[in-house]
C-alpha cells in the first residue's frame, strides 16, 4: 500500500496550485494523508476527488468550512499499521514524550504545522512523521512531501521528497 503524506498546503496564499510532482504522487498513492492547514475548501475538494482514499485533518489556519468536514485528529488502521493524523504537536523539545503519552495506541503519528520535515522513532516505538510543506518552505531549503509503503503490517520505505524551486 503506497502512502502520500502532505501538510501545510496553504492554498492559494502560499502558492496558486499544488506542485505537479505532488499531483503525480496522488495518482500513484493508495492513500493520501493530509495533516492540515489546507486554507481553502477547493484544495480539499480536488484532493478528495483525485485520491483513492483521503485521510485528513484540519489545521489552525483552516476555517469553519473545512472544520465542518474534517476532524482535529484522524485515526485509521491501514494494512495493520495504526496511524493517527493531527496538525499540531507543539514544540520540538519534548515532542517524542508528549506524543507517546497522547497517542499510546498508534504505531505512526503524522503531523504538520511547523513546515519542518521530521522522521523519528520514540523510545516506545512510535514513528513520528512530518512531511513539511509542498508550497511553503519557510526557513527550510526546499518545499517537501513524504511517501511511504505499508507491507506486511509495517511502515517501510519512508522517503522525503524535495521539490524544485518554483519559477
Steps between C-alpha positions, in 0.01 A plus 500: 500500500654831391449813711544866412549729802445875468422790732489877506395552140371853579332546163452747341698722741845337475464366145234496230506121459648183643823419315471254212716232671250496788207448261697220333544334842127536568438281195744235626391499864250258646451743790567873519556635853468877553597638842310828481531866404327468167368859527253464212215257449577468127830320567322258735230434239751442220720272711199306631383433142848414367599269789413133518470557875557821698578512872511862616464746786457874534776734613515827687463704177191310383167674540150378581432350154793259528441433870145393411644223277819402682588381851775640722648149528449214254575137586517215251635150476670453164631154425544427869678831575315722748535860383388826657507837323498837675613846402684625808730324746641814666875572534766259375650489850319220684298402191581130516396466865181705452397304190561165669278612787229643274496218243585178686278289273658579160810394310542815288407863563493733198502870586561840344496865610875571517571455125815319620540141382529252784559125520580341834409204716428553869653276767163319516500434125259771374606624155457878463476642148462856377513537121580872513314712245484462121422871457656700787854408599529776761856473632564164334716469188227319303126441490435135581261206529541136604410162357495164677389142451315261728607140450447205729343714771798737511569853380804484271682704238418840650651757266520878519467664158644844429318710244684723255479874563195666348577711196 
